[in-house]
Structure formats: C-alpha cells, structure tokens
C-alpha cells in the first residue's frame, strides 16, 4: 500500500495541503521573480524543500535569495512534520518500542 494510508488519512491531509500550497506559491514566485519556466521553478522549490540542492539552478536577486532561505528552513520543518505524522499513523512510537524491549528482557530473565 506504500503511502496510501498516509495520503488518505485525516491527520496528514492538512500537512499535504500545506506542502502543495508551499510548492505552488514558491513555484509562482520563482517563475515571476527569476523568469524561470514553471518546470524549473517547481523543480527548484522541491529540491530546496527537500534540502538536496544540486546547484544547477540558484537565485540571482536578493529577494529570491531571502525567499530561498525561508524555503530551506520551511522544508526542514515540513519534512519533520510529515515524518512525525507518518510515525504516529503507522504506530511507530518510541515509548511502545522501549516497553517491548523491556518485556523481552523480562521474559528472558524469567526463562533463565
């Protein structure tokens, strides 16, 4: 099912909508301010948000450099929000994992 559970979950919907708005707004800004094509603008925004940064496209004006700083920081926050919601949806809770480890240790002690 890959990410269908995440895609159709009520808890992830606001984050996915936020991501779509951020990508669309960023692409429009770079298209307008830098004069890039829509494809280059979307490509740059996604590469910046995911903190990959190949370096093939870069902002050339002070305004777009400031926007890029915002998008870089925003990308880190967006990815962390998505990972946290996915972790909660899939039941990958750290406390549950610690509890399970403790139960396994206790079971080994009682067997010995």
DOZALUM-641846 format. One record per residue (C-alpha): x, y, z. Coordinates in steps of 0.25 Angstrom, whole numbers, plus 5000, padded with zeros to 4 digits. Layout:
% DOZALUM-641846
XYZ
...
END
This chain:
% DOZALUM-641846
500050005000
501250095000
500750235005
499250215002
499050215017
499750345019
499150405006
497650375011
497850395026
497050515032
498350555041
499250565029
498350645020
498650785026
500150755024
500050705010
499150825006
500150925013
501250855005
500450874992
500251014995
501651044999
502150974986
501151054977
501451184984
502951164983
502851124968
502051244965
502951334972
504251284965
503551284952
503151424953
504351484960
505451394953
504751374940
504951224940
504051134934
502951064942
503650934942
504950994946
504251074957
503550944963
504850864962
505650974969
504550984980
504550834982
506050824982
506150934992
505050885001
505650745002
507050815005
507650734993
508150864986
508850814973
509350954970
508850954955
507851064958
508151174968
507451304972
508151424966
507451544972
507451584987
505951564988
505951424983
507151394992
506351435004
505151344999
506151224997
506651245012
505151235016
504851115007
506051045012
505751055027
504251035024
504650905016
505250845029
504050875037
503150815027
503950685025
503950675041
502450695042
502250585031
503150485038
502450515051
501050485046
501550365038
502150315051
500850335058
499950275048
500850145046
500950125061
502450145062
502450205075
503750215083
503150185096
502450065091
503750015085
504450035099
503349965106
503449845097
504949835099
504749835114
503749725113
504649645104
505749665115
504849625126
504349495118
505849455116
506149475131
504949385135
505349275126
506749275131
END
